[in-house]
Amino acid sequence: MHVGFIIEHWDNIEPLKSSTILIIKECIKRGHKVSVLYTNNLTVRNNIVHGFIQTIKEMDKIPDNIVSFYKKVDFEKKLTSLHAFDCIMLRKDPPINPLVLNFLDAIKDETVIINDVDGIRKANNKLYTTTFHDPNNSFLPVTHVSGSKKYINKIIEDSPDEKLILKPLDGSGGKGVIVLEKNAKSNINSLLDFYVDKSGDKYVILQEYIKGAENGDVRVLMLNGKFIGAYNRKPAQGEIRANIQAGGTAHKYELTDSQKKVCRKIGTKLLADGLYFVGLDMIGDKILEVNVLNPGGITNINRLNKLKLHQNVVDFLEEKVDEKIEKRAELEYLLKRLNELRE
């Protein structure tokens, strides 16, 4: 099969940390054709969606070492119709330009796209958790979203908690996450001036500070509606952010029974929305975020547990492509029979 990966930029990938590189290498090991493309290389030629794709040239020998593999990769660039892909994985940090999803709309009925285009539209930012319907906060923290400085100030004032988490709605990798302390009132207005503006177009999240947050969070990887692995991310000294990009460290972790129950609870919803490969950020039994565009963590979970989760992902891609081919064959057969009956 021909697998495409929409990524930020190949040169910016850190091979020892990248889940994407592991998945790409596994695809090539299995004999699949692999190409990468960037969002600014999408185009339309005579009403057909194309991309200036970079296809990985065949290697005489695939290096075992992931860094060697990354360095050895050579590309052949060519304008190609996106209809040529059997599967496309969207592996780009948020936010994503909505136009990219419009390009992919043209092929979503015949090409497997992970994650589903319409699912990404629903879950492209941190508002997606509101669709889980948890009014009693059994597995979601108390969360407010607004672009109004006045409203945010009111929420802070009325909150019984002394600490709250403030973060941008469309951030990733822990960027812009801070702890607000109510006793530092003189700083709050200044911070809000930075995070929101008078237009109300810059939305922020105000979230309860969950007990134990200082010890980090848990990244859970979900595949096809089921959890396949997890690890604990601990923040660096003097930091509140546990994200690896922000200096956090990875530690082995076993999900508790109650955490597994939460994962199972939302797994059905993820599947219904076509969100097949997802990263959850949890503290205790509460889900802070759902990452649907470029969930990472495979490298750390593999290393800490002697697993090969990238193989699970490629197994799933192959299954979805086979499913699509079988359905297409069934449809073609039914159409053929219908035409024969009409004749």
C-alpha positions as CSV (number, residue, x, y, z in Angstrom):
1,M,0.0,0.0,0.0
2,H,1.0,3.6,-0.4
3,V,1.0,5.5,2.9
4,G,1.2,9.3,3.1
5,F,2.3,11.2,6.2
6,I,1.3,14.9,6.5
7,I,4.0,16.3,8.8
8,E,5.5,19.6,9.9
9,H,8.9,19.2,8.3
10,W,11.2,16.3,7.9
11,D,14.3,18.3,9.0
12,N,12.7,19.3,12.3
13,I,12.0,15.7,13.4
14,E,14.0,14.3,16.3
15,P,14.3,10.6,15.4
16,L,14.9,9.3,19.0
17,K,11.7,11.0,20.2
18,S,9.4,10.7,17.1
19,S,6.5,8.2,17.0
20,T,6.1,9.2,13.3
21,I,9.5,8.0,12.3
22,L,8.9,4.6,14.0
23,I,5.7,4.2,12.1
24,I,7.3,5.2,8.8
25,K,10.1,2.8,9.3
26,E,7.8,-0.1,10.1
27,C,5.8,0.7,6.9
28,I,8.9,0.5,4.8
29,K,10.1,-2.7,6.5
30,R,6.8,-4.3,5.5
31,G,7.4,-3.3,1.9
32,H,4.9,-0.4,1.8
33,K,5.5,2.7,-0.3
34,V,5.8,5.8,2.0
35,S,5.6,9.5,1.1
36,V,5.6,12.7,3.2
37,L,4.0,16.0,2.4
38,Y,3.6,19.4,4.0
39,T,0.4,21.3,4.3
40,N,1.7,24.2,2.1
41,N,2.4,21.7,-0.7
42,L,-1.3,20.8,-1.2
43,T,-2.7,22.0,-4.4
44,V,-5.6,21.5,-6.9
45,R,-4.9,20.7,-10.6
46,N,-7.9,20.8,-12.9
47,N,-10.3,20.1,-10.0
48,I,-8.3,17.2,-8.6
49,V,-6.5,17.5,-5.3
50,H,-2.7,17.0,-5.6
51,G,0.4,17.4,-3.5
52,F,4.1,17.9,-4.1
53,I,4.8,14.7,-2.3
54,Q,8.2,13.4,-1.3
55,T,8.4,9.6,-1.7
56,I,11.1,7.7,0.2
57,K,13.4,6.0,-2.2
58,E,13.9,2.3,-1.9
59,M,16.9,1.4,0.4
60,D,19.3,-1.5,-0.3
61,K,19.3,-2.2,3.4
62,I,17.1,-0.7,6.1
63,P,19.2,0.3,9.1
64,D,18.1,-1.1,12.5
65,N,19.1,2.1,14.3
66,I,16.4,4.7,14.0
67,V,18.9,7.6,13.8
68,S,20.8,5.9,10.9
69,F,17.5,5.2,9.2
70,Y,16.4,8.9,9.5
71,K,19.7,10.1,8.1
72,K,19.8,7.6,5.3
73,V,16.3,8.5,3.9
74,D,16.4,10.0,0.5
75,F,13.4,11.5,-1.3
76,E,12.0,11.8,-4.8
77,K,9.7,14.8,-5.2
78,K,6.8,14.7,-7.6
79,L,3.4,16.3,-8.0
80,T,0.9,13.5,-7.4
81,S,-2.8,13.1,-7.0
82,L,-3.8,12.4,-3.4
83,H,-6.1,9.7,-4.9
84,A,-2.9,7.6,-5.3
85,F,-2.7,7.1,-1.5
86,D,-4.3,4.0,0.2
87,C,-3.9,5.7,3.6
88,I,-2.9,9.1,4.9
89,M,-1.8,9.8,8.5
90,L,-2.1,13.4,9.7
91,R,0.9,13.9,12.0
92,K,1.1,17.6,12.5
93,D,0.9,19.6,15.8
94,P,-2.2,21.8,16.3
95,P,-3.6,24.1,15.3
96,I,-4.2,23.0,11.8
97,N,-5.5,25.2,9.0
98,P,-9.1,24.2,8.3
99,L,-8.3,24.4,4.6
100,V,-6.1,21.3,4.9
101,L,-9.2,19.3,5.9
102,N,-11.1,20.7,2.9
103,F,-8.3,19.3,0.7
104,L,-8.7,15.9,2.3
105,D,-12.5,16.0,2.0
106,A,-12.0,15.3,-1.7
107,I,-10.5,11.8,-1.0
108,K,-11.9,10.8,2.3
109,D,-14.4,8.4,0.8
110,E,-11.8,6.3,-1.0
111,T,-8.7,6.8,1.1
112,V,-8.2,5.8,4.7
113,I,-7.4,8.9,6.7
114,I,-6.2,8.6,10.3
115,N,-7.7,10.4,12.0
116,D,-11.0,10.9,10.2
117,V,-11.4,14.3,8.6
118,D,-14.8,15.0,10.2
119,G,-13.5,13.7,13.6
120,I,-10.6,16.1,13.5
121,R,-13.0,19.0,12.8
122,K,-14.8,18.1,16.0
123,A,-11.7,17.5,18.1
124,N,-9.2,20.0,16.6
125,N,-9.0,21.9,19.8
126,K,-9.6,21.4,23.5
127,L,-13.3,22.0,23.3
128,Y,-13.8,18.4,22.2
129,T,-14.1,17.1,25.8
130,T,-17.4,19.0,26.2
131,T,-18.9,16.4,23.9
132,F,-18.3,13.7,26.6
133,H,-21.1,15.1,28.7
134,D,-19.8,14.8,32.3
135,P,-21.8,17.4,34.3
136,N,-20.7,15.9,37.6
137,N,-17.0,16.0,36.8
138,S,-16.5,12.3,37.4
139,F,-13.8,12.1,34.7
140,L,-13.4,15.7,33.5
141,P,-12.0,18.6,35.5
142,V,-14.1,21.7,36.1
143,T,-13.3,23.7,32.9
144,H,-14.3,27.1,31.6
145,V,-13.5,28.5,28.1
146,S,-13.9,32.2,27.1
147,G,-12.5,35.1,25.2
148,S,-13.8,37.6,27.7
149,K,-11.4,39.0,30.2
150,K,-14.3,40.2,32.4
151,Y,-15.9,36.7,32.4
152,I,-12.6,35.0,33.2
153,N,-12.0,37.4,36.1
154,K,-15.4,36.6,37.5
155,I,-14.8,32.8,37.3
156,I,-11.5,33.3,39.1
157,E,-13.2,35.4,41.8
158,D,-16.0,32.9,42.3
159,S,-13.8,29.8,42.4
160,P,-13.3,28.2,45.8
161,D,-9.9,27.1,44.7
162,E,-6.7,29.0,45.4
163,K,-5.0,27.7,42.3
164,L,-6.3,27.4,38.7
165,I,-4.7,26.4,35.4
166,L,-4.8,28.8,32.5
167,K,-3.8,27.8,29.0
168,P,-4.6,28.8,25.4
169,L,-7.3,26.9,23.6
170,D,-5.2,26.0,20.6
171,G,-1.8,25.4,22.2
172,S,0.2,22.2,22.2
173,G,3.3,20.7,23.9
174,G,2.5,22.6,27.1
175,K,3.0,26.0,25.5
176,G,1.4,28.8,27.4
177,V,0.3,26.7,30.4
178,I,0.5,28.5,33.7
179,V,-0.8,28.3,37.3
180,L,-2.9,31.2,38.5
181,E,-2.8,31.9,42.2
182,K,-5.7,33.9,43.5
183,N,-3.5,35.6,46.1
184,A,-1.4,37.2,43.3
185,K,-4.3,39.4,42.1
186,S,-2.0,42.1,40.9
187,N,-0.6,39.8,38.2
188,I,-3.8,38.3,37.0
189,N,-5.0,41.3,34.9
190,S,-1.6,41.6,33.3
191,L,-1.6,37.9,32.4
192,L,-5.1,38.1,31.0
193,D,-4.1,41.1,28.8
194,F,-1.5,38.8,27.3
195,Y,-3.8,35.8,26.8
196,V,-6.9,37.5,25.5
197,D,-7.7,40.6,23.5
198,K,-10.7,43.0,23.1
199,S,-11.9,41.3,20.0
200,G,-12.7,38.1,22.0
201,D,-11.1,36.0,19.3
202,K,-8.4,34.6,21.5
203,Y,-9.9,32.0,23.7
204,V,-8.4,30.6,26.8
205,I,-9.1,27.6,29.1
206,L,-9.5,28.0,32.8
207,Q,-9.3,24.7,34.5
208,E,-9.3,23.4,38.1
209,Y,-5.9,22.6,39.6
210,I,-6.1,18.8,40.2
211,K,-4.5,17.5,43.3
212,G,-1.3,15.7,42.4
213,A,-0.7,17.8,39.3
214,E,2.7,18.7,40.7
215,N,3.7,15.0,40.3
216,G,3.0,15.2,36.5
217,D,0.4,13.5,34.3
218,V,-0.1,10.3,32.4
219,R,-0.1,10.1,28.6
220,V,-2.4,7.3,27.4
221,L,-2.3,6.1,23.8
222,M,-5.6,4.8,22.4
223,L,-5.9,2.8,19.2
224,N,-9.2,1.8,17.7
225,G,-11.0,2.8,20.8
226,K,-8.8,0.8,23.2
227,F,-5.8,1.8,25.4
228,I,-2.5,0.2,24.2
229,G,0.0,1.9,26.5
230,A,0.8,4.7,29.0
231,Y,3.6,6.4,30.7
232,N,4.0,9.0,33.5
233,R,5.4,12.4,32.5
234,K,7.0,14.2,35.4
235,P,7.8,18.0,35.2
236,A,11.3,19.3,35.5
237,Q,12.2,21.0,38.8
238,G,10.5,24.4,39.1
239,E,8.1,23.5,36.2
240,I,4.4,22.8,36.3
241,R,4.3,21.4,32.7
242,A,4.9,17.7,32.4
243,N,5.1,17.7,28.6
244,I,8.3,16.1,27.3
245,Q,8.8,19.2,25.0
246,A,8.8,21.4,28.1
247,G,11.6,19.3,29.8
248,G,9.4,16.6,31.4
249,T,10.8,13.2,32.0
250,A,9.2,9.8,31.1
251,H,8.6,7.1,33.7
252,K,7.0,3.7,33.6
253,Y,3.4,3.6,34.5
254,E,0.6,1.0,34.9
255,L,-3.0,2.4,34.5
256,T,-5.2,1.9,37.5
257,D,-8.5,0.0,37.2
258,S,-10.4,3.3,37.5
259,Q,-8.3,4.9,34.8
260,K,-8.9,1.9,32.5
261,K,-12.6,2.3,33.1
262,V,-12.5,6.0,32.0
263,C,-10.6,5.0,28.9
264,R,-13.2,2.3,28.0
265,K,-16.0,4.8,28.7
266,I,-14.7,7.3,26.1
267,G,-13.3,4.7,23.7
268,T,-16.7,4.1,22.1
269,K,-17.1,7.9,21.5
270,L,-13.7,8.2,19.9
271,L,-14.5,5.4,17.5
272,A,-17.9,6.9,16.6
273,D,-16.1,10.1,15.7
274,G,-13.4,8.3,13.6
275,L,-10.7,9.2,16.1
276,Y,-8.7,6.0,15.9
277,F,-5.2,7.0,17.1
278,V,-5.4,9.4,20.1
279,G,-3.4,10.5,23.1
280,L,-5.1,11.3,26.4
281,D,-3.5,13.4,29.1
282,M,-4.7,12.3,32.5
283,I,-4.2,13.2,36.1
284,G,-5.7,10.6,38.4
285,D,-9.1,9.6,36.8
286,K,-9.6,12.9,35.0
287,I,-8.9,13.6,31.3
288,L,-7.2,17.0,30.8
289,E,-6.9,16.9,27.0
290,V,-7.5,14.7,24.0
291,N,-4.8,14.9,21.4
292,V,-6.0,13.8,17.9
293,L,-3.6,15.4,15.4
294,N,-0.1,14.2,16.4
295,P,-0.2,12.1,19.6
296,G,3.3,11.1,20.7
297,G,4.5,8.7,23.3
298,I,5.3,5.5,21.4
299,T,9.1,5.9,21.8
300,N,8.8,6.3,25.6
301,I,6.2,3.5,26.1
302,N,8.3,1.2,24.0
303,R,11.5,1.9,25.8
304,L,10.0,1.6,29.3
305,N,8.0,-1.5,28.7
306,K,10.0,-3.3,25.9
307,L,7.1,-3.0,23.5
308,K,6.7,-2.2,19.8
309,L,3.5,-0.2,19.7
310,H,4.4,1.2,16.2
311,Q,3.8,-2.3,14.9
312,N,0.3,-2.2,16.4
313,V,-0.4,1.1,14.6
314,V,0.8,-0.3,11.2
315,D,-1.3,-3.5,11.7
316,F,-4.3,-1.2,12.2
317,L,-3.5,0.8,9.1
318,E,-3.3,-2.4,7.0
319,E,-6.6,-3.6,8.5
320,K,-8.4,-0.4,7.7
321,V,-7.1,-0.3,4.1
322,D,-8.1,-4.0,3.6
323,E,-11.5,-3.1,4.9
324,K,-11.8,-0.2,2.5
325,I,-10.8,-2.4,-0.5
326,E,-13.3,-5.1,0.5
327,K,-16.1,-2.6,0.8
328,R,-15.2,-1.1,-2.6
329,A,-15.2,-4.6,-4.2
330,E,-18.6,-5.4,-2.6
331,L,-20.0,-2.1,-3.9
332,E,-18.6,-2.7,-7.4
333,Y,-20.1,-6.2,-7.4
334,L,-23.5,-5.0,-6.3
335,L,-23.5,-2.3,-9.0
336,K,-22.5,-4.8,-11.6
337,R,-25.3,-7.1,-10.6
338,L,-27.8,-4.2,-10.6
339,N,-26.7,-3.2,-14.2
340,E,-27.1,-6.9,-15.3
341,L,-30.6,-7.0,-13.8
342,R,-31.5,-3.8,-15.6
343,E,-30.3,-5.2,-18.9
